[in-house]
């Protein structure tokens, strides 16, 4: 048993923060390097959300998360595709 209570909403807040950072970078026309870095951080945060939701609904730890269709899509998505997705918003 864990010595602490997991706080699953924290991952959602981190994802929302990273999403705002990417939108801000796009809106202010930051350099390509900064856009790529922001998109990579966003991907990591999104995968963290998937693992957190798995952990919340399962008795298994987050390390046992094998992925689902949505998480594999985010894992395989190119950074350029992530940026394009947020450019269209």
PAKOLTOR-286227 format. One record per residue: residue in one letter; z negated, x, y of N, C-alpha, C in turn. Coordinates in nm, 3 decimals, decimal comma, padded with zeros to 5 digits. Each point is the difference from the previous one (the first is absolute). Example, Ala and Ser with C-alpha at 12.3 -4.5 7.8 and 13.67 -1.06 7.14 Angstrom:
PAKOLTOR-286227
+----+---------+---------+---------+---------+---------+---------+---------+---------+---------+
! aa !    n_pz !    n_px !    n_py !   ca_pz !   ca_px !   ca_py !    c_pz !    c_px !    c_py !
+----+---------+---------+---------+---------+---------+---------+---------+---------+---------+
!  a ! -00,780 !  01,319 ! -00,569 !  00,000 ! -00,089 !  00,119 !  00,000 !  00,090 !  00,120 !
!  s !  00,072 ! -00,035 !  00,105 ! -00,006 !  00,082 !  00,119 ! -00,073 ! -00,077 !  00,109 !
+----+---------+---------+---------+---------+---------+---------+---------+---------+---------+
//
This chain:
PAKOLTOR-286227
+----+---------+---------+---------+---------+---------+---------+---------+---------+---------+
! aa !    n_pz !    n_px !    n_py !   ca_pz !   ca_px !   ca_py !    c_pz !    c_px !    c_py !
+----+---------+---------+---------+---------+---------+---------+---------+---------+---------+
!  x !  00,000 !  00,084 ! -00,118 !  00,000 ! -00,084 !  00,118 !  00,000 !  00,089 !  00,124 !
!  x !  00,073 ! -00,043 !  00,095 !  00,013 !  00,078 !  00,124 ! -00,132 !  00,002 !  00,076 !
!  x ! -00,026 !  00,109 !  00,066 ! -00,120 !  00,013 !  00,079 !  00,016 ! -00,058 !  00,139 !
!  x !  00,111 ! -00,063 !  00,024 !  00,027 ! -00,061 !  00,130 !  00,082 ! -00,126 ! -00,020 !
!  x !  00,001 ! -00,084 !  00,099 !  00,082 ! -00,121 ! -00,005 !  00,133 !  00,030 !  00,067 !
!  x !  00,110 ! -00,019 ! -00,069 !  00,130 !  00,028 !  00,061 !  00,030 ! -00,098 !  00,113 !
!  x !  00,065 !  00,052 !  00,102 !  00,035 ! -00,081 !  00,117 !  00,153 ! -00,009 !  00,005 !
!  x !  00,055 ! -00,100 ! -00,066 !  00,144 ! -00,010 ! -00,018 !  00,076 ! -00,030 !  00,129 !
!  x ! -00,064 ! -00,062 !  00,095 !  00,069 ! -00,034 !  00,125 !  00,032 !  00,124 !  00,083 !
!  x ! -00,067 !  00,108 ! -00,027 !  00,024 !  00,123 !  00,074 !  00,145 !  00,047 ! -00,018 !
!  x !  00,052 ! -00,012 ! -00,120 !  00,139 !  00,040 ! -00,027 !  00,098 ! -00,086 !  00,078 !
!  x ! -00,030 ! -00,128 !  00,012 !  00,085 ! -00,089 !  00,080 ! -00,001 !  00,040 !  00,147 !
!  x ! -00,118 !  00,034 !  00,051 ! -00,009 !  00,043 !  00,140 !  00,076 !  00,130 !  00,023 !
!  x ! -00,008 !  00,092 ! -00,095 !  00,073 !  00,127 !  00,013 !  00,150 ! -00,027 !  00,000 !
!  x !  00,046 ! -00,089 ! -00,089 !  00,142 ! -00,033 ! -00,004 !  00,046 ! -00,060 !  00,132 !
!  x ! -00,078 ! -00,094 !  00,054 !  00,036 ! -00,062 !  00,128 !  00,006 !  00,103 !  00,111 !
!  x ! -00,092 !  00,094 ! -00,001 ! -00,001 !  00,107 !  00,100 !  00,126 !  00,087 ! -00,012 !
!  x !  00,035 !  00,038 ! -00,122 !  00,119 !  00,083 ! -00,022 !  00,127 ! -00,075 !  00,037 !
!  x !  00,001 ! -00,129 ! -00,025 !  00,115 ! -00,082 !  00,034 !  00,018 ! -00,005 !  00,152 !
!  x ! -00,109 ! -00,017 !  00,072 !  00,006 ! -00,001 !  00,147 !  00,045 !  00,135 !  00,053 !
!  x ! -00,044 !  00,108 ! -00,065 !  00,040 !  00,135 !  00,043 !  00,150 !  00,019 ! -00,015 !
!  x !  00,056 ! -00,047 ! -00,112 !  00,144 !  00,013 ! -00,021 !  00,078 ! -00,085 !  00,101 !
!  x ! -00,043 ! -00,121 !  00,023 !  00,067 ! -00,088 !  00,096 ! -00,006 !  00,062 !  00,140 !
!  x ! -00,114 !  00,056 !  00,034 ! -00,016 !  00,066 !  00,131 !  00,094 !  00,120 !  00,012 !
!  x !  00,010 !  00,079 ! -00,108 !  00,088 !  00,117 !  00,001 !  00,146 ! -00,041 !  00,015 !
!  x !  00,039 ! -00,107 ! -00,066 !  00,138 ! -00,049 !  00,010 !  00,026 ! -00,052 !  00,142 !
!  x ! -00,093 ! -00,079 !  00,049 !  00,015 ! -00,062 !  00,132 !  00,012 !  00,105 !  00,111 !
!  x ! -00,076 !  00,109 ! -00,012 ! -00,001 !  00,104 !  00,102 !  00,097 !  00,114 ! -00,029 !
!  x !  00,086 ! -00,021 ! -00,099 !  00,106 !  00,095 ! -00,035 ! -00,052 !  00,142 ! -00,022 !
!  x ! -00,101 !  00,010 ! -00,088 ! -00,054 !  00,132 ! -00,035 !  00,104 !  00,079 ! -00,078 !
!  x ! -00,024 !  00,127 ! -00,016 !  00,093 !  00,086 ! -00,072 !  00,010 ! -00,041 ! -00,147 !
!  x !  00,107 !  00,044 ! -00,063 !  00,025 ! -00,033 ! -00,141 ! -00,115 !  00,048 ! -00,089 !
!  x ! -00,053 !  00,118 !  00,030 ! -00,110 !  00,056 ! -00,081 ! -00,123 ! -00,090 !  00,005 !
!  x ! -00,032 ! -00,050 !  00,119 ! -00,118 ! -00,086 !  00,014 !  00,022 ! -00,135 ! -00,067 !
!  x !  00,123 ! -00,050 !  00,005 !  00,030 ! -00,126 ! -00,069 ! -00,015 !  00,017 ! -00,151 !
!  x !  00,049 !  00,111 ! -00,052 ! -00,009 !  00,026 ! -00,144 ! -00,146 !  00,013 ! -00,041 !
!  x ! -00,078 !  00,071 !  00,079 ! -00,142 !  00,017 ! -00,032 ! -00,073 ! -00,134 !  00,002 !
!  x !  00,029 ! -00,084 !  00,100 ! -00,062 ! -00,132 !  00,010 !  00,040 ! -00,088 ! -00,118 !
!  x !  00,126 !  00,008 ! -00,042 !  00,048 ! -00,080 ! -00,113 ! -00,065 !  00,045 ! -00,131 !
!  x ! -00,019 !  00,130 ! -00,016 ! -00,067 !  00,051 ! -00,120 ! -00,144 ! -00,046 ! -00,006 !
!  x ! -00,068 !  00,004 !  00,114 ! -00,138 ! -00,048 !  00,005 ! -00,008 ! -00,149 ! -00,031 !
!  x !  00,099 ! -00,074 !  00,048 !  00,005 ! -00,144 ! -00,026 !  00,018 ! -00,025 ! -00,150 !
!  x !  00,088 !  00,075 ! -00,064 !  00,021 ! -00,016 ! -00,144 ! -00,130 !  00,029 ! -00,076 !
!  x ! -00,068 !  00,108 !  00,034 ! -00,126 !  00,033 ! -00,066 ! -00,103 ! -00,111 !  00,017 !
!  x ! -00,005 ! -00,056 !  00,120 ! -00,095 ! -00,108 !  00,027 !  00,036 ! -00,125 ! -00,082 !
!  x !  00,127 ! -00,031 ! -00,010 !  00,043 ! -00,117 ! -00,076 ! -00,033 !  00,016 ! -00,148 !
!  x !  00,021 !  00,119 ! -00,054 ! -00,036 !  00,025 ! -00,139 ! -00,150 ! -00,009 ! -00,019 !
!  x ! -00,075 !  00,042 !  00,100 ! -00,145 ! -00,014 ! -00,005 ! -00,044 ! -00,145 ! -00,005 !
!  x !  00,072 ! -00,086 !  00,072 ! -00,029 ! -00,144 ! -00,002 !  00,025 ! -00,055 ! -00,140 !
!  x !  00,111 !  00,040 ! -00,061 !  00,029 ! -00,048 ! -00,136 ! -00,109 !  00,043 ! -00,098 !
!  x ! -00,044 !  00,125 !  00,009 ! -00,105 !  00,049 ! -00,089 ! -00,131 ! -00,072 !  00,025 !
!  x ! -00,029 ! -00,026 !  00,126 ! -00,124 ! -00,068 !  00,035 ! -00,001 ! -00,142 ! -00,056 !
!  x !  00,110 ! -00,070 !  00,013 !  00,008 ! -00,137 ! -00,053 ! -00,010 ! -00,001 ! -00,152 !
!  x !  00,059 !  00,101 ! -00,065 ! -00,012 !  00,012 ! -00,145 ! -00,146 !  00,020 ! -00,037 !
!  x ! -00,066 !  00,091 !  00,069 ! -00,140 !  00,031 ! -00,027 ! -00,089 ! -00,120 !  00,024 !
!  x !  00,033 ! -00,080 !  00,100 ! -00,079 ! -00,118 !  00,034 !  00,010 ! -00,106 ! -00,109 !
!  x !  00,116 ! -00,012 ! -00,062 !  00,023 ! -00,105 ! -00,099 ! -00,024 !  00,045 ! -00,143 !
!  x ! -00,020 !  00,129 ! -00,021 ! -00,011 !  00,054 ! -00,135 ! -00,134 !  00,071 ! -00,018 !
!  x ! -00,040 !  00,014 ! -00,124 ! -00,120 !  00,079 ! -00,029 !  00,034 !  00,148 ! -00,011 !
!  x !  00,129 !  00,030 ! -00,005 !  00,043 !  00,139 ! -00,009 ! -00,003 !  00,066 !  00,137 !
!  x ! -00,020 !  00,131 !  00,004 !  00,002 !  00,069 !  00,130 !  00,142 !  00,009 !  00,056 !
!  x !  00,010 !  00,028 !  00,129 !  00,130 !  00,006 !  00,067 !  00,091 !  00,107 ! -00,060 !
!  x ! -00,058 !  00,104 ! -00,060 !  00,082 !  00,106 ! -00,059 !  00,085 ! -00,051 ! -00,117 !
!  x ! -00,040 ! -00,111 ! -00,059 !  00,073 ! -00,058 ! -00,113 !  00,117 ! -00,087 !  00,044 !
!  x !  00,019 ! -00,013 !  00,130 !  00,108 ! -00,084 !  00,052 !  00,135 !  00,060 ! -00,038 !
!  x !  00,077 ! -00,076 ! -00,077 !  00,131 !  00,047 ! -00,045 !  00,112 ! -00,048 !  00,091 !
!  x ! -00,030 ! -00,096 !  00,084 !  00,101 ! -00,050 !  00,093 !  00,060 ! -00,131 ! -00,045 !
!  x !  00,059 ! -00,066 !  00,095 !  00,074 ! -00,121 ! -00,027 !  00,133 !  00,012 !  00,073 !
!  x !  00,076 ! -00,106 !  00,001 !  00,134 !  00,005 !  00,060 ! -00,006 !  00,037 !  00,149 !
!  x ! -00,092 ! -00,060 !  00,072 ! -00,010 !  00,027 !  00,145 ! -00,043 !  00,144 !  00,027 !
!  x ! -00,098 !  00,048 ! -00,076 ! -00,047 !  00,137 !  00,025 !  00,106 !  00,102 ! -00,037 !
!  x !  00,074 ! -00,025 ! -00,107 !  00,109 !  00,093 ! -00,036 !  00,109 !  00,001 !  00,106 !
!  x !  00,025 ! -00,116 !  00,060 !  00,099 ! -00,008 !  00,108 ! -00,043 !  00,090 !  00,115 !
!  x ! -00,128 ! -00,007 !  00,039 ! -00,050 !  00,082 !  00,110 ! -00,001 !  00,149 ! -00,037 !
!  x ! -00,029 !  00,031 ! -00,126 !  00,000 !  00,139 ! -00,044 !  00,141 !  00,060 !  00,005 !
!  x !  00,099 ! -00,079 ! -00,038 !  00,137 !  00,049 ! -00,009 !  00,075 ! -00,012 !  00,132 !
!  x ! -00,053 ! -00,076 !  00,093 !  00,067 ! -00,021 !  00,127 !  00,004 !  00,132 !  00,079 !
!  x !  00,117 !  00,031 !  00,051 !  00,018 !  00,119 !  00,082 ! -00,066 ! -00,023 !  00,135 !
!  x ! -00,042 !  00,107 !  00,064 ! -00,064 ! -00,009 !  00,131 !  00,095 ! -00,065 !  00,101 !
!  x !  00,127 !  00,031 ! -00,011 !  00,100 ! -00,060 !  00,089 !  00,004 ! -00,152 ! -00,016 !
!  x ! -00,014 ! -00,046 ! -00,123 !  00,001 ! -00,144 ! -00,026 ! -00,121 ! -00,069 !  00,063 !
!  x ! -00,113 !  00,066 ! -00,004 ! -00,121 ! -00,054 !  00,060 !  00,019 ! -00,012 !  00,151 !
!  x !  00,055 !  00,105 !  00,060 !  00,024 ! -00,001 !  00,145 !  00,099 ! -00,111 !  00,035 !
!  x !  00,108 ! -00,011 ! -00,077 !  00,099 ! -00,106 !  00,024 ! -00,061 ! -00,139 ! -00,012 !
!  x ! -00,088 ! -00,017 ! -00,096 ! -00,064 ! -00,130 ! -00,020 ! -00,079 ! -00,038 !  00,124 !
!  x ! -00,068 !  00,095 !  00,061 ! -00,079 ! -00,030 !  00,119 !  00,084 !  00,000 !  00,127 !
!  x !  00,116 !  00,060 ! -00,003 !  00,092 ! -00,009 !  00,114 !  00,052 ! -00,142 !  00,015 !
!  x !  00,019 ! -00,068 ! -00,112 !  00,054 ! -00,136 !  00,001 ! -00,102 ! -00,104 !  00,044 !
!  x ! -00,127 !  00,036 ! -00,003 ! -00,104 ! -00,097 !  00,038 ! -00,007 ! -00,018 !  00,148 !
+----+---------+---------+---------+---------+---------+---------+---------+---------+---------+
//
